[in-house]
Amino acid sequence: FHKKLSVDDLVSRHIWQQQIMADRFKYSLKKFGKYVEKQIVVFDLEGISYGIQPAALQAFKKCIEIDQSFYPETLQAVFFINIPVIFKALWAVVKPWIDPVTV
């Protein structure tokens, strides 16, 4: 069974994942006596279609806005693996949405 997710579904899932990370940051302080405040994210783009989907861009932009507003400075690094040729063009569209300090 494959369900097509809406932009709101994707954004809600992202917020849920970010909140789990925030809770894990707090847990690390209790368990290890050290507050972990950065995360590393890996995007595996294998199988991504070569066309730019407006809904996917809309969801990605909303997630970036949420992260910058509610989870600032928590990203240590992002790695993209198995990137398609179209990725450079896609990055040119997405990069302006990201805080220059982050890029």
N, CA, C and O atoms as a DFTB+ gen file, in Angstrom:
412 C
 N C O
     1  1       0.852      -1.183       0.000
     2  2       0.000       0.000       0.000
     3  2       0.889       1.235       0.000
     4  3       1.767       1.379       0.851
     5  1       0.659       2.110      -0.945
     6  2       1.432       3.347      -1.036
     7  2       0.460       4.517      -0.996
     8  3      -0.444       4.620      -1.826
     9  1       0.653       5.378      -0.041
    10  2      -0.209       6.544       0.094
    11  2       0.561       7.776      -0.366
    12  3       1.708       7.989       0.028
    13  1      -0.066       8.562      -1.181
    14  2       0.532       9.822      -1.603
    15  2       0.335      10.831      -0.477
    16  3      -0.790      11.079      -0.043
    17  1       1.427      11.404      -0.013
    18  2       1.350      12.343       1.096
    19  2       1.162      13.763       0.585
    20  3       1.720      14.148      -0.442
    21  1       0.381      14.522       1.305
    22  2       0.175      15.932       0.963
    23  2       1.345      16.752       1.523
    24  3       2.153      16.248       2.303
    25  1       1.419      17.999       1.118
    26  2       2.429      18.911       1.658
    27  2       2.265      19.016       3.166
    28  3       3.251      18.975       3.901
    29  1       1.031      19.151       3.633
    30  2       0.788      19.250       5.076
    31  2       1.222      17.983       5.809
    32  3       1.750      18.058       6.918
    33  1       1.000      16.810       5.191
    34  2       1.454      15.551       5.796
    35  2       2.967      15.548       5.958
    36  3       3.488      15.186       7.013
    37  1       3.662      15.950       4.913
    38  2       5.125      15.964       4.950
    39  2       5.648      16.956       5.987
    40  3       6.586      16.654       6.725
    41  1       5.045      18.124       6.038
    42  2       5.475      19.143       6.999
    43  2       5.185      18.684       8.426
    44  3       6.013      18.870       9.318
    45  1       4.024      18.092       8.645
    46  2       3.691      17.569       9.985
    47  2       4.675      16.490      10.412
    48  3       5.101      16.458      11.566
    49  1       5.032      15.620       9.503
    50  2       6.014      14.564       9.803
    51  2       7.370      15.179      10.142
    52  3       8.054      14.722      11.058
    53  1       7.747      16.195       9.414
    54  2       9.024      16.864       9.675
    55  2       9.033      17.493      11.071
    56  3      10.005      17.355      11.813
    57  1       7.954      18.176      11.420
    58  2       7.863      18.787      12.750
    59  2       7.958      17.709      13.821
    60  3       8.650      17.889      14.823
    61  1       7.273      16.600      13.619
    62  2       7.321      15.484      14.568
    63  2       8.758      14.981      14.736
    64  3       9.209      14.743      15.856
    65  1       9.477      14.822      13.615
    66  2      10.866      14.355      13.677
    67  2      11.765      15.381      14.374
    68  3      12.645      15.009      15.151
    69  1      11.551      16.645      14.104
    70  2      12.356      17.678      14.747
    71  2      12.102      17.708      16.258
    72  3      13.026      17.928      17.041
    73  1      10.854      17.486      16.662
    74  2      10.554      17.477      18.085
    75  2      11.202      16.276      18.773
    76  3      11.671      16.383      19.906
    77  1      11.225      15.143      18.093
    78  2      11.934      13.975      18.632
    79  2      13.407      14.309      18.830
    80  3      13.993      13.950      19.851
    81  1      14.003      14.988      17.866
    82  2      15.424      15.369      18.003
    83  2      15.613      16.329      19.175
    84  3      16.574      16.192      19.931
    85  1      14.719      17.288      19.334
    86  2      14.828      18.232      20.459
    87  2      14.732      17.483      21.789
    88  3      15.456      17.797      22.734
    89  1      13.840      16.494      21.861
    90  2      13.720      15.686      23.080
    91  2      14.991      14.871      23.316
    92  3      15.422      14.717      24.459
    93  1      15.586      14.354      22.256
    94  2      16.833      13.590      22.393
    95  2      17.985      14.493      22.847
    96  3      18.853      14.061      23.606
    97  1      17.990      15.728      22.389
    98  2      19.016      16.669      22.850
    99  2      18.927      16.829      24.367
   100  3      19.943      16.803      25.062
   101  1      17.692      16.996      24.879
   102  2      17.489      17.144      26.327
   103  2      17.876      15.863      27.068
   104  3      18.480      15.924      28.139
   105  1      17.533      14.716      26.504
   106  2      17.855      13.429      27.113
   107  2      19.370      13.241      27.237
   108  3      19.854      12.689      28.225
   109  1      20.109      13.701      26.233
   110  2      21.569      13.539      26.273
   111  2      22.179      14.266      27.467
   112  3      23.169      13.810      28.038
   113  1      21.591      15.384      27.839
   114  2      22.090      16.122      28.998
   115  2      21.869      15.308      30.275
   116  3      22.757      15.212      31.121
   117  1      20.683      14.728      30.402
   118  2      20.384      13.925      31.587
   119  2      21.264      12.676      31.652
   120  3      21.805      12.342      32.706
   121  1      21.399      12.001      30.532
   122  2      22.103      10.718      30.536
   123  2      23.622      10.867      30.545
   124  3      24.310      10.132      31.254
   125  1      24.155      11.813      29.764
   126  2      25.599      11.914      29.583
   127  2      26.214      13.155      30.216
   128  3      27.436      13.301      30.251
   129  1      25.365      14.045      30.716
   130  2      25.877      15.269      31.301
   131  2      26.389      16.256      30.263
   132  3      27.078      17.222      30.592
   133  1      26.044      16.001      29.007
   134  2      26.481      16.881      27.915
   135  2      25.279      17.117      27.003
   136  3      24.605      16.174      26.588
   137  1      25.026      18.362      26.705
   138  2      23.897      18.714      25.856
   139  2      24.323      18.627      24.400
   140  3      25.217      19.353      23.964
   141  1      23.690      17.747      23.657
   142  2      23.914      17.649      22.215
   143  2      22.943      18.622      21.565
   144  3      21.738      18.574      21.812
   145  1      23.475      19.496      20.740
   146  2      22.594      20.520      20.161
   147  2      22.645      20.593      18.644
   148  3      22.035      21.477      18.042
   149  1      23.362      19.677      18.029
   150  2      23.480      19.677      16.566
   151  2      23.094      18.317      16.011
   152  3      23.267      17.290      16.667
   153  1      22.575      18.325      14.805
   154  2      22.241      17.075      14.132
   155  2      22.847      17.050      12.738
   156  3      23.071      18.089      12.118
   157  1      23.102      15.857      12.268
   158  2      23.588      15.639      10.912
   159  2      22.480      14.914      10.159
   160  3      21.954      13.908      10.636
   161  1      22.127      15.424       8.987
   162  2      21.031      14.876       8.195
   163  2      21.599      14.346       6.886
   164  3      22.414      15.004       6.240
   165  1      21.159      13.144       6.500
   166  2      21.564      12.540       5.236
   167  2      20.315      12.329       4.391
   168  3      19.369      11.663       4.811
   169  1      20.327      12.905       3.195
   170  2      19.241      12.698       2.235
   171  2      19.753      11.756       1.155
   172  3      20.728      12.066       0.471
   173  1      19.107      10.617       0.998
   174  2      19.434       9.690      -0.080
   175  2      18.444       9.966      -1.206
   176  3      17.250       9.697      -1.075
   177  1      18.947      10.502      -2.304
   178  2      18.081      10.927      -3.400
   179  2      17.959       9.885      -4.505
   180  3      17.514      10.194      -5.611
   181  1      18.354       8.657      -4.206
   182  2      18.229       7.595      -5.197
   183  2      16.765       7.407      -5.566
   184  3      15.895       7.328      -4.698
   185  1      16.510       7.336      -6.856
   186  2      15.150       7.124      -7.319
   187  2      14.323       8.386      -7.458
   188  3      13.157       8.326      -7.849
   189  1      14.913       9.532      -7.140
   190  2      14.187      10.791      -7.295
   191  2      13.969      11.045      -8.780
   192  3      14.866      10.827      -9.594
   193  1      12.781      11.503      -9.124
   194  2      12.503      11.788     -10.532
   195  2      13.306      12.998     -10.986
   196  3      13.749      13.805     -10.169
   197  1      13.485      13.113     -12.260
   198  2      14.280      14.198     -12.805
   199  2      13.513      15.498     -12.953
   200  3      14.115      16.541     -13.210
   201  1      12.217      15.460     -12.797
   202  2      11.419      16.675     -12.858
   203  2      11.293      17.296     -11.479
   204  3      11.237      16.587     -10.474
   205  1      11.249      18.598     -11.433
   206  2      11.075      19.302     -10.161
   207  2       9.582      19.392      -9.875
   208  3       8.827      19.983     -10.647
   209  1       9.165      18.806      -8.767
   210  2       7.765      18.782      -8.394
   211  2       7.445      20.009      -7.528
   212  3       8.055      20.185      -6.473
   213  1       6.510      20.850      -7.948
   214  2       6.174      22.040      -7.164
   215  2       5.753      21.718      -5.732
   216  3       6.116      22.449      -4.810
   217  1       5.001      20.647      -5.527
   218  2       4.556      20.295      -4.170
   219  2       5.747      19.915      -3.288
   220  3       5.785      20.257      -2.106
   221  1       6.714      19.209      -3.865
   222  2       7.904      18.831      -3.098
   223  2       8.705      20.071      -2.713
   224  3       9.192      20.170      -1.587
   225  1       8.843      21.006      -3.630
   226  2       9.545      22.259      -3.324
   227  2       8.803      23.050      -2.255
   228  3       9.427      23.636      -1.370
   229  1       7.478      23.070      -2.332
   230  2       6.668      23.779      -1.341
   231  2       6.876      23.163       0.044
   232  3       7.041      23.891       1.023
   233  1       6.869      21.841       0.136
   234  2       7.070      21.165       1.419
   235  2       8.474      21.434       1.944
   236  3       8.648      21.716       3.130
   237  1       9.472      21.351       1.077
   238  2      10.854      21.584       1.493
   239  2      11.022      23.012       2.001
   240  3      11.677      23.240       3.018
   241  1      10.431      23.968       1.297
   242  2      10.530      25.371       1.719
   243  2       9.867      25.579       3.076
   244  3      10.424      26.267       3.932
   245  1       8.690      24.999       3.286
   246  2       8.016      25.136       4.587
   247  2       8.859      24.525       5.705
   248  3       8.949      25.087       6.796
   249  1       9.472      23.381       5.434
   250  2      10.318      22.735       6.452
   251  2      11.524      23.602       6.791
   252  3      11.904      23.705       7.957
   253  1      12.123      24.219       5.792
   254  2      13.259      25.119       6.036
   255  2      12.806      26.299       6.893
   256  3      13.493      26.672       7.845
   257  1      11.660      26.884       6.564
   258  2      11.148      28.024       7.333
   259  2      10.878      27.629       8.787
   260  3      11.196      28.384       9.706
   261  1      10.300      26.465       8.991
   262  2      10.030      25.983      10.346
   263  2      11.334      25.765      11.106
   264  3      11.468      26.184      12.256
   265  1      12.282      25.117      10.467
   266  2      13.568      24.856      11.133
   267  2      14.275      26.150      11.522
   268  3      14.817      26.259      12.622
   269  1      14.269      27.111      10.636
   270  2      14.951      28.378      10.924
   271  2      14.231      29.167      12.017
   272  3      14.868      29.904      12.768
   273  1      12.915      29.018      12.111
   274  2      12.151      29.752      13.121
   275  2      12.124      29.063      14.476
   276  3      12.238      29.721      15.511
   277  1      11.973      27.734      14.479
   278  2      11.744      27.017      15.735
   279  2      12.896      26.122      16.182
   280  3      12.955      25.729      17.347
   281  1      13.806      25.798      15.274
   282  2      14.953      24.937      15.601
   283  2      16.241      25.554      15.041
   284  3      17.002      24.881      14.346
   285  1      16.480      26.831      15.344
   286  2      17.638      27.503      14.736
   287  2      18.961      26.918      15.232
   288  3      19.091      26.477      16.374
   289  1      19.909      26.935      14.346
   290  2      21.285      26.536      14.673
   291  2      21.400      25.117      15.222
   292  3      22.307      24.838      16.007
   293  1      20.505      24.217      14.829
   294  2      20.615      22.828      15.285
   295  2      21.199      21.913      14.215
   296  3      21.428      20.731      14.474
   297  1      21.440      22.432      13.037
   298  2      21.948      21.610      11.947
   299  2      23.468      21.714      11.872
   300  3      24.015      22.791      11.634
   301  1      24.134      20.597      12.073
   302  2      25.595      20.549      11.953
   303  2      26.002      20.440      10.487
   304  3      26.866      21.176      10.010
   305  1      25.354      19.497       9.775
   306  2      25.697      19.276       8.369
   307  2      24.568      18.526       7.678
   308  3      23.792      17.811       8.312
   309  1      24.494      18.706       6.372
   310  2      23.573      17.946       5.535
   311  2      24.395      17.296       4.435
   312  3      25.234      17.937       3.803
   313  1      24.141      16.023       4.222
   314  2      24.801      15.292       3.150
   315  2      23.739      14.780       2.199
   316  3      22.734      14.215       2.628
   317  1      23.960      14.977       0.902
   318  2      23.090      14.448      -0.130
   319  2      23.863      13.348      -0.844
   320  3      24.974      13.574      -1.324
   321  1      23.277      12.162      -0.913
   322  2      23.933      11.057      -1.606
   323  2      23.047      10.579      -2.746
   324  3      21.833      10.783      -2.737
   325  1      23.669       9.944      -3.718
   326  2      22.962       9.427      -4.904
   327  2      22.158      10.529      -5.586
   328  3      20.983      10.357      -5.909
   329  1      22.822      11.665      -5.797
   330  2      22.114      12.810      -6.366
   331  2      21.958      12.680      -7.880
   332  3      22.886      12.255      -8.567
   333  1      20.794      13.044      -8.398
   334  2      20.599      13.030      -9.845
   335  2      21.258      14.266     -10.476
   336  3      21.616      15.218      -9.783
   337  1      21.403      14.228     -11.761
   338  2      22.026      15.331     -12.495
   339  2      21.281      16.646     -12.261
   340  3      21.903      17.708     -12.226
   341  1      19.993      16.589     -12.105
   342  2      19.163      17.790     -11.935
   343  2      19.434      18.498     -10.608
   344  3      18.968      19.618     -10.401
   345  1      20.178      17.860      -9.711
   346  2      20.348      18.402      -8.363
   347  2      20.947      19.808      -8.366
   348  3      20.526      20.646      -7.569
   349  1      21.911      20.088      -9.231
   350  2      22.513      21.435      -9.251
   351  2      21.468      22.499      -9.554
   352  3      21.479      23.568      -8.943
   353  1      20.578      22.224     -10.476
   354  2      19.511      23.181     -10.800
   355  2      18.550      23.312      -9.619
   356  3      18.106      24.413      -9.294
   357  1      18.234      22.196      -8.984
   358  2      17.346      22.219      -7.827
   359  2      17.984      22.989      -6.675
   360  3      17.303      23.759      -5.997
   361  1      19.273      22.792      -6.445
   362  2      19.975      23.506      -5.382
   363  2      19.936      25.014      -5.637
   364  3      19.815      25.792      -4.691
   365  1      20.036      25.432      -6.884
   366  2      19.970      26.859      -7.214
   367  2      18.614      27.456      -6.820
   368  3      18.535      28.634      -6.470
   369  1      17.556      26.653      -6.876
   370  2      16.228      27.113      -6.477
   371  2      16.117      27.158      -4.949
   372  3      15.571      28.114      -4.397
   373  1      16.626      26.145      -4.273
   374  2      16.455      25.984      -2.832
   375  2      17.403      26.864      -2.016
   376  3      17.001      27.378      -0.972
   377  1      18.612      27.047      -2.446
   378  2      19.636      27.747      -1.669
   379  2      19.202      29.124      -1.159
   380  3      19.508      29.451      -0.012
   381  1      18.506      29.947      -1.951
   382  2      18.091      31.263      -1.445
   383  2      17.127      31.201      -0.255
   384  3      16.985      32.188       0.467
   385  1      16.469      30.068      -0.040
   386  2      15.530      29.941       1.072
   387  2      16.239      29.717       2.397
   388  3      15.637      29.869       3.460
   389  1      17.514      29.358       2.339
   390  2      18.255      28.964       3.539
   391  2      19.052      30.155       4.071
   392  3      19.671      30.895       3.306
   393  1      19.025      30.324       5.362
   394  2      19.783      31.393       6.022
   395  2      21.247      31.314       5.584
   396  3      21.839      30.237       5.639
   397  1      21.844      32.430       5.149
   398  2      23.243      32.421       4.706
   399  2      24.224      31.880       5.738
   400  3      25.265      31.335       5.369
   401  1      23.918      32.019       7.005
   402  2      24.781      31.476       8.058
   403  2      24.817      29.960       7.972
   404  3      25.845      29.342       8.248
   405  1      23.701      29.363       7.591
   406  2      23.602      27.909       7.485
   407  2      24.313      27.382       6.254
   408  3      24.985      26.352       6.311
   409  1      24.166      28.081       5.149
   410  2      24.770      27.618       3.893
   411  2      26.257      27.769       4.002
   412  3      26.982      27.442       3.062
